[in-house]
Amino acid sequence: MSKITVNGKSQELGKALTLVELIALNNITQPDMVSVQLNGEFIDRDDFPAILIQDGDEVDFLYFMGGGCR
């Protein structure tokens, strides 16, 4: 069992997961539009399937929204 932090909240995992599996587990909407920061570093989307989440990891799912001025 590993303990991780996802978007500031503690989460326990029963087994090792890849980043892709963690995204699915957390029901992330629009997973193709989310950026992931793992332990303070942004992860390249192409690496998501190869990244294994470890005990103590801190994961942040970030959405970048465009905006403008009127």
mmCIF file of the N, C-alpha and C atoms, coordinates in Angstrom:
data_MODEL
# 
_entry.id   MODEL 
# 
loop_
_atom_site.group_PDB 
_atom_site.id 
_atom_site.type_symbol 
_atom_site.label_atom_id 
_atom_site.label_alt_id 
_atom_site.label_comp_id 
_atom_site.label_asym_id 
_atom_site.label_entity_id 
_atom_site.label_seq_id 
_atom_site.pdbx_PDB_ins_code 
_atom_site.Cartn_x 
_atom_site.Cartn_y 
_atom_site.Cartn_z 
_atom_site.occupancy 
_atom_site.B_iso_or_equiv 
_atom_site.pdbx_formal_charge 
_atom_site.auth_seq_id 
_atom_site.auth_comp_id 
_atom_site.auth_asym_id 
_atom_site.auth_atom_id 
_atom_site.pdbx_PDB_model_num 
ATOM 1   N N  . MET A 1 1  ? 0.854   -1.176 0.000   1.00 0.00 ? 1  MET A N  1 
ATOM 2   C CA . MET A 1 1  ? 0.000   0.000  0.000   1.00 0.00 ? 1  MET A CA 1 
ATOM 3   C C  . MET A 1 1  ? 0.893   1.230  0.000   1.00 0.00 ? 1  MET A C  1 
ATOM 4   N N  . SER A 1 2  ? 0.602   2.161  -0.897  1.00 0.00 ? 2  SER A N  1 
ATOM 5   C CA . SER A 1 2  ? 1.384   3.386  -0.902  1.00 0.00 ? 2  SER A CA 1 
ATOM 6   C C  . SER A 1 2  ? 0.481   4.594  -0.709  1.00 0.00 ? 2  SER A C  1 
ATOM 7   N N  . LYS A 1 3  ? 1.038   5.583  -0.029  1.00 0.00 ? 3  LYS A N  1 
ATOM 8   C CA . LYS A 1 3  ? 0.330   6.835  0.217   1.00 0.00 ? 3  LYS A CA 1 
ATOM 9   C C  . LYS A 1 3  ? 0.911   7.896  -0.699  1.00 0.00 ? 3  LYS A C  1 
ATOM 10  N N  . ILE A 1 4  ? 0.034   8.582  -1.399  1.00 0.00 ? 4  ILE A N  1 
ATOM 11  C CA . ILE A 1 4  ? 0.457   9.671  -2.276  1.00 0.00 ? 4  ILE A CA 1 
ATOM 12  C C  . ILE A 1 4  ? -0.426  10.883 -1.994  1.00 0.00 ? 4  ILE A C  1 
ATOM 13  N N  . THR A 1 5  ? -0.080  12.004 -2.583  1.00 0.00 ? 5  THR A N  1 
ATOM 14  C CA . THR A 1 5  ? -0.894  13.202 -2.487  1.00 0.00 ? 5  THR A CA 1 
ATOM 15  C C  . THR A 1 5  ? -1.312  13.591 -3.891  1.00 0.00 ? 5  THR A C  1 
ATOM 16  N N  . VAL A 1 6  ? -2.621  13.752 -4.091  1.00 0.00 ? 6  VAL A N  1 
ATOM 17  C CA . VAL A 1 6  ? -3.157  14.142 -5.392  1.00 0.00 ? 6  VAL A CA 1 
ATOM 18  C C  . VAL A 1 6  ? -3.921  15.458 -5.218  1.00 0.00 ? 6  VAL A C  1 
ATOM 19  N N  . ASN A 1 7  ? -3.440  16.486 -5.889  1.00 0.00 ? 7  ASN A N  1 
ATOM 20  C CA . ASN A 1 7  ? -4.055  17.816 -5.790  1.00 0.00 ? 7  ASN A CA 1 
ATOM 21  C C  . ASN A 1 7  ? -4.267  18.230 -4.335  1.00 0.00 ? 7  ASN A C  1 
ATOM 22  N N  . GLY A 1 8  ? -3.263  17.968 -3.511  1.00 0.00 ? 8  GLY A N  1 
ATOM 23  C CA . GLY A 1 8  ? -3.274  18.400 -2.119  1.00 0.00 ? 8  GLY A CA 1 
ATOM 24  C C  . GLY A 1 8  ? -4.005  17.474 -1.156  1.00 0.00 ? 8  GLY A C  1 
ATOM 25  N N  . LYS A 1 9  ? -4.591  16.384 -1.656  1.00 0.00 ? 9  LYS A N  1 
ATOM 26  C CA . LYS A 1 9  ? -5.329  15.467 -0.789  1.00 0.00 ? 9  LYS A CA 1 
ATOM 27  C C  . LYS A 1 9  ? -4.639  14.111 -0.745  1.00 0.00 ? 9  LYS A C  1 
ATOM 28  N N  . SER A 1 10 ? -4.582  13.541 0.453   1.00 0.00 ? 10 SER A N  1 
ATOM 29  C CA . SER A 1 10 ? -3.957  12.238 0.643   1.00 0.00 ? 10 SER A CA 1 
ATOM 30  C C  . SER A 1 10 ? -4.786  11.155 -0.028  1.00 0.00 ? 10 SER A C  1 
ATOM 31  N N  . GLN A 1 11 ? -4.079  10.196 -0.619  1.00 0.00 ? 11 GLN A N  1 
ATOM 32  C CA . GLN A 1 11 ? -4.749  9.095  -1.308  1.00 0.00 ? 11 GLN A CA 1 
ATOM 33  C C  . GLN A 1 11 ? -3.917  7.837  -1.092  1.00 0.00 ? 11 GLN A C  1 
ATOM 34  N N  . GLU A 1 12 ? -4.573  6.710  -0.867  1.00 0.00 ? 12 GLU A N  1 
ATOM 35  C CA . GLU A 1 12 ? -3.869  5.441  -0.698  1.00 0.00 ? 12 GLU A CA 1 
ATOM 36  C C  . GLU A 1 12 ? -4.100  4.574  -1.924  1.00 0.00 ? 12 GLU A C  1 
ATOM 37  N N  . LEU A 1 13 ? -3.039  3.960  -2.402  1.00 0.00 ? 13 LEU A N  1 
ATOM 38  C CA . LEU A 1 13 ? -3.117  3.067  -3.545  1.00 0.00 ? 13 LEU A CA 1 
ATOM 39  C C  . LEU A 1 13 ? -2.865  1.651  -3.079  1.00 0.00 ? 13 LEU A C  1 
ATOM 40  N N  . GLY A 1 14 ? -3.700  0.712  -3.522  1.00 0.00 ? 14 GLY A N  1 
ATOM 41  C CA . GLY A 1 14 ? -3.546  -0.680 -3.146  1.00 0.00 ? 14 GLY A CA 1 
ATOM 42  C C  . GLY A 1 14 ? -2.479  -1.399 -3.945  1.00 0.00 ? 14 GLY A C  1 
ATOM 43  N N  . LYS A 1 15 ? -2.129  -0.816 -5.105  1.00 0.00 ? 15 LYS A N  1 
ATOM 44  C CA . LYS A 1 15 ? -1.098  -1.418 -5.950  1.00 0.00 ? 15 LYS A CA 1 
ATOM 45  C C  . LYS A 1 15 ? -0.398  -0.310 -6.721  1.00 0.00 ? 15 LYS A C  1 
ATOM 46  N N  . ALA A 1 16 ? 0.728   -0.636 -7.303  1.00 0.00 ? 16 ALA A N  1 
ATOM 47  C CA . ALA A 1 16 ? 1.452   0.348  -8.108  1.00 0.00 ? 16 ALA A CA 1 
ATOM 48  C C  . ALA A 1 16 ? 0.640   0.678  -9.355  1.00 0.00 ? 16 ALA A C  1 
ATOM 49  N N  . LEU A 1 17 ? 0.569   1.950  -9.684  1.00 0.00 ? 17 LEU A N  1 
ATOM 50  C CA . LEU A 1 17 ? -0.166  2.415  -10.855 1.00 0.00 ? 17 LEU A CA 1 
ATOM 51  C C  . LEU A 1 17 ? 0.719   3.256  -11.744 1.00 0.00 ? 17 LEU A C  1 
ATOM 52  N N  . THR A 1 18 ? 0.429   3.221  -13.024 1.00 0.00 ? 18 THR A N  1 
ATOM 53  C CA . THR A 1 18 ? 1.080   4.170  -13.933 1.00 0.00 ? 18 THR A CA 1 
ATOM 54  C C  . THR A 1 18 ? 0.325   5.488  -13.831 1.00 0.00 ? 18 THR A C  1 
ATOM 55  N N  . LEU A 1 19 ? 0.908   6.507  -14.386 1.00 0.00 ? 19 LEU A N  1 
ATOM 56  C CA . LEU A 1 19 ? 0.257   7.812  -14.388 1.00 0.00 ? 19 LEU A CA 1 
ATOM 57  C C  . LEU A 1 19 ? -1.059  7.757  -15.162 1.00 0.00 ? 19 LEU A C  1 
ATOM 58  N N  . VAL A 1 20 ? -1.101  7.004  -16.251 1.00 0.00 ? 20 VAL A N  1 
ATOM 59  C CA . VAL A 1 20 ? -2.336  6.847  -17.032 1.00 0.00 ? 20 VAL A CA 1 
ATOM 60  C C  . VAL A 1 20 ? -3.426  6.207  -16.161 1.00 0.00 ? 20 VAL A C  1 
ATOM 61  N N  . GLU A 1 21 ? -3.070  5.180  -15.391 1.00 0.00 ? 21 GLU A N  1 
ATOM 62  C CA . GLU A 1 21 ? -4.038  4.516  -14.519 1.00 0.00 ? 21 GLU A CA 1 
ATOM 63  C C  . GLU A 1 21 ? -4.513  5.446  -13.405 1.00 0.00 ? 21 GLU A C  1 
ATOM 64  N N  . LEU A 1 22 ? -3.604  6.269  -12.873 1.00 0.00 ? 22 LEU A N  1 
ATOM 65  C CA . LEU A 1 22 ? -3.974  7.211  -11.825 1.00 0.00 ? 22 LEU A CA 1 
ATOM 66  C C  . LEU A 1 22 ? -4.949  8.260  -12.359 1.00 0.00 ? 22 LEU A C  1 
ATOM 67  N N  . ILE A 1 23 ? -4.726  8.707  -13.573 1.00 0.00 ? 23 ILE A N  1 
ATOM 68  C CA . ILE A 1 23 ? -5.647  9.660  -14.202 1.00 0.00 ? 23 ILE A CA 1 
ATOM 69  C C  . ILE A 1 23 ? -7.039  9.042  -14.301 1.00 0.00 ? 23 ILE A C  1 
ATOM 70  N N  . ALA A 1 24 ? -7.120  7.804  -14.752 1.00 0.00 ? 24 ALA A N  1 
ATOM 71  C CA . ALA A 1 24 ? -8.411  7.116  -14.863 1.00 0.00 ? 24 ALA A CA 1 
ATOM 72  C C  . ALA A 1 24 ? -9.047  6.911  -13.487 1.00 0.00 ? 24 ALA A C  1 
ATOM 73  N N  . LEU A 1 25 ? -8.252  6.487  -12.504 1.00 0.00 ? 25 LEU A N  1 
ATOM 74  C CA . LEU A 1 25 ? -8.744  6.247  -11.149 1.00 0.00 ? 25 LEU A CA 1 
ATOM 75  C C  . LEU A 1 25 ? -9.373  7.503  -10.555 1.00 0.00 ? 25 LEU A C  1 
ATOM 76  N N  . ASN A 1 26 ? -8.799  8.653  -10.877 1.00 0.00 ? 26 ASN A N  1 
ATOM 77  C CA . ASN A 1 26 ? -9.279  9.918  -10.326 1.00 0.00 ? 26 ASN A CA 1 
ATOM 78  C C  . ASN A 1 26 ? -10.341 10.574 -11.200 1.00 0.00 ? 26 ASN A C  1 
ATOM 79  N N  . ASN A 1 27 ? -10.835 9.842  -12.194 1.00 0.00 ? 27 ASN A N  1 
ATOM 80  C CA . ASN A 1 27 ? -11.906 10.345 -13.060 1.00 0.00 ? 27 ASN A CA 1 
ATOM 81  C C  . ASN A 1 27 ? -11.618 11.745 -13.605 1.00 0.00 ? 27 ASN A C  1 
ATOM 82  N N  . ILE A 1 28 ? -10.402 11.930 -14.071 1.00 0.00 ? 28 ILE A N  1 
ATOM 83  C CA . ILE A 1 28 ? -10.014 13.226 -14.615 1.00 0.00 ? 28 ILE A CA 1 
ATOM 84  C C  . ILE A 1 28 ? -10.772 13.461 -15.914 1.00 0.00 ? 28 ILE A C  1 
ATOM 85  N N  . THR A 1 29 ? -11.515 14.564 -15.944 1.00 0.00 ? 29 THR A N  1 
ATOM 86  C CA . THR A 1 29 ? -12.241 14.909 -17.159 1.00 0.00 ? 29 THR A CA 1 
ATOM 87  C C  . THR A 1 29 ? -11.272 15.507 -18.163 1.00 0.00 ? 29 THR A C  1 
ATOM 88  N N  . GLN A 1 30 ? -11.492 15.233 -19.408 1.00 0.00 ? 30 GLN A N  1 
ATOM 89  C CA . GLN A 1 30 ? -10.642 15.704 -20.499 1.00 0.00 ? 30 GLN A CA 1 
ATOM 90  C C  . GLN A 1 30 ? -9.164  15.390 -20.234 1.00 0.00 ? 30 GLN A C  1 
ATOM 91  N N  . PRO A 1 31 ? -8.830  14.101 -20.056 1.00 0.00 ? 31 PRO A N  1 
ATOM 92  C CA . PRO A 1 31 ? -7.444  13.746 -19.744 1.00 0.00 ? 31 PRO A CA 1 
ATOM 93  C C  . PRO A 1 31 ? -6.445  14.197 -20.806 1.00 0.00 ? 31 PRO A C  1 
ATOM 94  N N  . ASP A 1 32 ? -6.908  14.404 -22.033 1.00 0.00 ? 32 ASP A N  1 
ATOM 95  C CA . ASP A 1 32 ? -6.006  14.885 -23.078 1.00 0.00 ? 32 ASP A CA 1 
ATOM 96  C C  . ASP A 1 32 ? -5.719  16.376 -22.940 1.00 0.00 ? 32 ASP A C  1 
ATOM 97  N N  . MET A 1 33 ? -6.434  17.052 -22.042 1.00 0.00 ? 33 MET A N  1 
ATOM 98  C CA . MET A 1 33 ? -6.235  18.491 -21.833 1.00 0.00 ? 33 MET A CA 1 
ATOM 99  C C  . MET A 1 33 ? -5.549  18.808 -20.499 1.00 0.00 ? 33 MET A C  1 
ATOM 100 N N  . VAL A 1 34 ? -5.188  17.774 -19.742 1.00 0.00 ? 34 VAL A N  1 
ATOM 101 C CA . VAL A 1 34 ? -4.600  18.000 -18.425 1.00 0.00 ? 34 VAL A CA 1 
ATOM 102 C C  . VAL A 1 34 ? -3.081  17.914 -18.508 1.00 0.00 ? 34 VAL A C  1 
ATOM 103 N N  . SER A 1 35 ? -2.434  18.766 -17.734 1.00 0.00 ? 35 SER A N  1 
ATOM 104 C CA . SER A 1 35 ? -0.984  18.675 -17.551 1.00 0.00 ? 35 SER A CA 1 
ATOM 105 C C  . SER A 1 35 ? -0.752  18.060 -16.180 1.00 0.00 ? 35 SER A C  1 
ATOM 106 N N  . VAL A 1 36 ? 0.353   17.343 -16.047 1.00 0.00 ? 36 VAL A N  1 
ATOM 107 C CA . VAL A 1 36 ? 0.623   16.664 -14.780 1.00 0.00 ? 36 VAL A CA 1 
ATOM 108 C C  . VAL A 1 36 ? 1.971   17.120 -14.241 1.00 0.00 ? 36 VAL A C  1 
ATOM 109 N N  . GLN A 1 37 ? 1.938   17.465 -12.969 1.00 0.00 ? 37 GLN A N  1 
ATOM 110 C CA . GLN A 1 37 ? 3.157   17.813 -12.256 1.00 0.00 ? 37 GLN A CA 1 
ATOM 111 C C  . GLN A 1 37 ? 3.374   16.702 -11.230 1.00 0.00 ? 37 GLN A C  1 
ATOM 112 N N  . LEU A 1 38 ? 4.534   16.071 -11.280 1.00 0.00 ? 38 LEU A N  1 
ATOM 113 C CA . LEU A 1 38 ? 4.887   14.994 -10.362 1.00 0.00 ? 38 LEU A CA 1 
ATOM 114 C C  . LEU A 1 38 ? 6.077   15.439 -9.538  1.00 0.00 ? 38 LEU A C  1 
ATOM 115 N N  . ASN A 1 39 ? 5.867   15.560 -8.243  1.00 0.00 ? 39 ASN A N  1 
ATOM 116 C CA . ASN A 1 39 ? 6.923   16.011 -7.326  1.00 0.00 ? 39 ASN A CA 1 
ATOM 117 C C  . ASN A 1 39 ? 7.562   17.311 -7.806  1.00 0.00 ? 39 ASN A C  1 
ATOM 118 N N  . GLY A 1 40 ? 6.701   18.223 -8.282  1.00 0.00 ? 40 GLY A N  1 
ATOM 119 C CA . GLY A 1 40 ? 7.163   19.560 -8.667  1.00 0.00 ? 40 GLY A CA 1 
ATOM 120 C C  . GLY A 1 40 ? 7.675   19.686 -10.086 1.00 0.00 ? 40 GLY A C  1 
ATOM 121 N N  . GLU A 1 41 ? 7.685   18.610 -10.850 1.00 0.00 ? 41 GLU A N  1 
ATOM 122 C CA . GLU A 1 41 ? 8.191   18.669 -12.225 1.00 0.00 ? 41 GLU A CA 1 
ATOM 123 C C  . GLU A 1 41 ? 7.100   18.259 -13.202 1.00 0.00 ? 41 GLU A C  1 
ATOM 124 N N  . PHE A 1 42 ? 6.987   19.030 -14.299 1.00 0.00 ? 42 PHE A N  1 
ATOM 125 C CA . PHE A 1 42 ? 6.007   18.688 -15.321 1.00 0.00 ? 42 PHE A CA 1 
ATOM 126 C C  . PHE A 1 42 ? 6.457   17.442 -16.075 1.00 0.00 ? 42 PHE A C  1 
ATOM 127 N N  . ILE A 1 43 ? 5.506   16.568 -16.363 1.00 0.00 ? 43 ILE A N  1 
ATOM 128 C CA . ILE A 1 43 ? 5.776   15.309 -17.046 1.00 0.00 ? 43 ILE A CA 1 
ATOM 129 C C  . ILE A 1 43 ? 5.290   15.412 -18.485 1.00 0.00 ? 43 ILE A C  1 
ATOM 130 N N  . ASP A 1 44 ? 6.116   14.987 -19.421 1.00 0.00 ? 44 ASP A N  1 
ATOM 131 C CA . ASP A 1 44 ? 5.740   14.975 -20.830 1.00 0.00 ? 44 ASP A CA 1 
ATOM 132 C C  . ASP A 1 44 ? 4.644   13.933 -21.040 1.00 0.00 ? 44 ASP A C  1 
ATOM 133 N N  . ARG A 1 45 ? 3.621   14.313 -21.773 1.00 0.00 ? 45 ARG A N  1 
ATOM 134 C CA . ARG A 1 45 ? 2.474   13.436 -22.011 1.00 0.00 ? 45 ARG A CA 1 
ATOM 135 C C  . ARG A 1 45 ? 2.886   12.066 -22.576 1.00 0.00 ? 45 ARG A C  1 
ATOM 136 N N  . ASP A 1 46 ? 3.898   12.041 -23.429 1.00 0.00 ? 46 ASP A N  1 
ATOM 137 C CA . ASP A 1 46 ? 4.360   10.780 -24.012 1.00 0.00 ? 46 ASP A CA 1 
ATOM 138 C C  . ASP A 1 46 ? 4.917   9.821  -22.963 1.00 0.00 ? 46 ASP A C  1 
ATOM 139 N N  . ASP A 1 47 ? 5.314   10.361 -21.806 1.00 0.00 ? 47 ASP A N  1 
ATOM 140 C CA . ASP A 1 47 ? 5.884   9.533  -20.741 1.00 0.00 ? 47 ASP A CA 1 
ATOM 141 C C  . ASP A 1 47 ? 4.837   9.001  -19.760 1.00 0.00 ? 47 ASP A C  1 
ATOM 142 N N  . PHE A 1 48 ? 3.579   9.457  -19.847 1.00 0.00 ? 48 PHE A N  1 
ATOM 143 C CA . PHE A 1 48 ? 2.543   9.057  -18.895 1.00 0.00 ? 48 PHE A CA 1 
ATOM 144 C C  . PHE A 1 48 ? 2.458   7.540  -18.722 1.00 0.00 ? 48 PHE A C  1 
ATOM 145 N N  . PRO A 1 49 ? 2.452   6.745  -19.810 1.00 0.00 ? 49 PRO A N  1 
ATOM 146 C CA . PRO A 1 49 ? 2.301   5.296  -19.635 1.00 0.00 ? 49 PRO A CA 1 
ATOM 147 C C  . PRO A 1 49 ? 3.486   4.626  -18.924 1.00 0.00 ? 49 PRO A C  1 
ATOM 148 N N  . ALA A 1 50 ? 4.648   5.251  -18.966 1.00 0.00 ? 50 ALA A N  1 
ATOM 149 C CA . ALA A 1 50 ? 5.849   4.636  -18.387 1.00 0.00 ? 50 ALA A CA 1 
ATOM 150 C C  . ALA A 1 50 ? 6.123   5.082  -16.954 1.00 0.00 ? 50 ALA A C  1 
ATOM 151 N N  . ILE A 1 51 ? 5.444   6.123  -16.497 1.00 0.00 ? 51 ILE A N  1 
ATOM 152 C CA . ILE A 1 51 ? 5.695   6.656  -15.154 1.00 0.00 ? 51 ILE A CA 1 
ATOM 153 C C  . ILE A 1 51 ? 4.921   5.837  -14.127 1.00 0.00 ? 51 ILE A C  1 
ATOM 154 N N  . LEU A 1 52 ? 5.640   5.234  -13.192 1.00 0.00 ? 52 LEU A N  1 
ATOM 155 C CA . LEU A 1 52 ? 5.022   4.490  -12.091 1.00 0.00 ? 52 LEU A CA 1 
ATOM 156 C C  . LEU A 1 52 ? 4.952   5.392  -10.868 1.00 0.00 ? 52 LEU A C  1 
ATOM 157 N N  . ILE A 1 53 ? 3.783   5.473  -10.283 1.00 0.00 ? 53 ILE A N  1 
ATOM 158 C CA . ILE A 1 53 ? 3.595   6.296  -9.094  1.00 0.00 ? 53 ILE A CA 1 
ATOM 159 C C  . ILE A 1 53 ? 4.156   5.550  -7.881  1.00 0.00 ? 53 ILE A C  1 
ATOM 160 N N  . GLN A 1 54 ? 4.974   6.264  -7.111  1.00 0.00 ? 54 GLN A N  1 
ATOM 161 C CA . GLN A 1 54 ? 5.667   5.668  -5.964  1.00 0.00 ? 54 GLN A CA 1 
ATOM 162 C C  . GLN A 1 54 ? 5.112   6.207  -4.647  1.00 0.00 ? 54 GLN A C  1 
ATOM 163 N N  . ASP A 1 55 ? 5.341   5.467  -3.577  1.00 0.00 ? 55 ASP A N  1 
ATOM 164 C CA . ASP A 1 55 ? 4.948   5.896  -2.240  1.00 0.00 ? 55 ASP A CA 1 
ATOM 165 C C  . ASP A 1 55 ? 5.547   7.271  -1.952  1.00 0.00 ? 55 ASP A C  1 
ATOM 166 N N  . GLY A 1 56 ? 4.719   8.195  -1.479  1.00 0.00 ? 56 GLY A N  1 
ATOM 167 C CA . GLY A 1 56 ? 5.183   9.530  -1.118  1.00 0.00 ? 56 GLY A CA 1 
ATOM 168 C C  . GLY A 1 56 ? 5.136   10.547 -2.256  1.00 0.00 ? 56 GLY A C  1 
ATOM 169 N N  . ASP A 1 57 ? 4.780   10.107 -3.464  1.00 0.00 ? 57 ASP A N  1 
ATOM 170 C CA . ASP A 1 57 ? 4.727   11.034 -4.601  1.00 0.00 ? 57 ASP A CA 1 
ATOM 171 C C  . ASP A 1 57 ? 3.628   12.076 -4.409  1.00 0.00 ? 57 ASP A C  1 
ATOM 172 N N  . GLU A 1 58 ? 3.878   13.257 -4.962  1.00 0.00 ? 58 GLU A N  1 
ATOM 173 C CA . GLU A 1 58 ? 2.887   14.329 -4.988  1.00 0.00 ? 58 GLU A CA 1 
ATOM 174 C C  . GLU A 1 58 ? 2.542   14.602 -6.443  1.00 0.00 ? 58 GLU A C  1 
ATOM 175 N N  . VAL A 1 59 ? 1.256   14.441 -6.766  1.00 0.00 ? 59 VAL A N  1 
ATOM 176 C CA . VAL A 1 59 ? 0.780   14.589 -8.137  1.00 0.00 ? 59 VAL A CA 1 
ATOM 177 C C  . VAL A 1 59 ? -0.231  15.721 -8.188  1.00 0.00 ? 59 VAL A C  1 
ATOM 178 N N  . ASP A 1 60 ? -0.075  16.593 -9.164  1.00 0.00 ? 60 ASP A N  1 
ATOM 179 C CA . ASP A 1 60 ? -1.044  17.660 -9.387  1.00 0.00 ? 60 ASP A CA 1 
ATOM 180 C C  . ASP A 1 60 ? -1.524  17.590 -10.821 1.00 0.00 ? 60 ASP A C  1 
ATOM 181 N N  . PHE A 1 61 ? -2.854  17.571 -10.986 1.00 0.00 ? 61 PHE A N  1 
ATOM 182 C CA . PHE A 1 61 ? -3.463  17.622 -12.301 1.00 0.00 ? 61 PHE A CA 1 
ATOM 183 C C  . PHE A 1 61 ? -3.855  19.068 -12.552 1.00 0.00 ? 61 PHE A C  1 
ATOM 184 N N  . LEU A 1 62 ? -3.353  19.639 -13.618 1.00 0.00 ? 62 LEU A N  1 
ATOM 185 C CA . LEU A 1 62 ? -3.548  21.061 -13.898 1.00 0.00 ? 62 LEU A CA 1 
ATOM 186 C C  . LEU A 1 62 ? -4.200  21.266 -15.264 1.00 0.00 ? 62 LEU A C  1 
ATOM 187 N N  . TYR A 1 63 ? -5.179  22.155 -15.286 1.00 0.00 ? 63 TYR A N  1 
ATOM 188 C CA . TYR A 1 63 ? -5.818  22.540 -16.539 1.00 0.00 ? 63 TYR A CA 1 
ATOM 189 C C  . TYR A 1 63 ? -5.441  23.988 -16.820 1.00 0.00 ? 63 TYR A C  1 
ATOM 190 N N  . PHE A 1 64 ? -4.994  24.254 -18.024 1.00 0.00 ? 64 PHE A N  1 
ATOM 191 C CA . PHE A 1 64 ? -4.676  25.620 -18.400 1.00 0.00 ? 64 PHE A CA 1 
ATOM 192 C C  . PHE A 1 64 ? -5.824  26.168 -19.233 1.00 0.00 ? 64 PHE A C  1 
ATOM 193 N N  . MET A 1 65 ? -6.401  27.235 -18.741 1.00 0.00 ? 65 MET A N  1 
ATOM 194 C CA . MET A 1 65 ? -7.548  27.832 -19.413 1.00 0.00 ? 65 MET A CA 1 
ATOM 195 C C  . MET A 1 65 ? -7.105  29.116 -20.127 1.00 0.00 ? 65 MET A C  1 
ATOM 196 N N  . GLY A 1 66 ? -7.540  29.233 -21.343 1.00 0.00 ? 66 GLY A N  1 
ATOM 197 C CA . GLY A 1 66 ? -7.283  30.468 -22.077 1.00 0.00 ? 66 GLY A CA 1 
ATOM 198 C C  . GLY A 1 66 ? -8.322  31.495 -21.723 1.00 0.00 ? 66 GLY A C  1 
ATOM 199 N N  . GLY A 1 67 ? -7.960  32.700 -21.852 1.00 0.00 ? 67 GLY A N  1 
ATOM 200 C CA . GLY A 1 67 ? -8.894  33.776 -21.554 1.00 0.00 ? 67 GLY A CA 1 
ATOM 201 C C  . GLY A 1 67 ? -8.511  35.004 -22.358 1.00 0.00 ? 67 GLY A C  1 
ATOM 202 N N  . GLY A 1 68 ? -9.218  36.019 -22.157 1.00 0.00 ? 68 GLY A N  1 
ATOM 203 C CA . GLY A 1 68 ? -8.919  37.223 -22.913 1.00 0.00 ? 68 GLY A CA 1 
ATOM 204 C C  . GLY A 1 68 ? -9.498  38.448 -22.235 1.00 0.00 ? 68 GLY A C  1 
ATOM 205 N N  . CYS A 1 69 ? -9.239  39.549 -22.850 1.00 0.00 ? 69 CYS A N  1 
ATOM 206 C CA . CYS A 1 69 ? -9.758  40.828 -22.349 1.00 0.00 ? 69 CYS A CA 1 
ATOM 207 C C  . CYS A 1 69 ? -10.952 41.237 -23.193 1.00 0.00 ? 69 CYS A C  1 
ATOM 208 N N  . ARG A 1 70 ? -11.780 42.017 -22.596 1.00 0.00 ? 70 ARG A N  1 
ATOM 209 C CA . ARG A 1 70 ? -12.911 42.549 -23.360 1.00 0.00 ? 70 ARG A CA 1 
ATOM 210 C C  . ARG A 1 70 ? -12.564 43.873 -23.926 1.00 0.00 ? 70 ARG A C  1 
# 
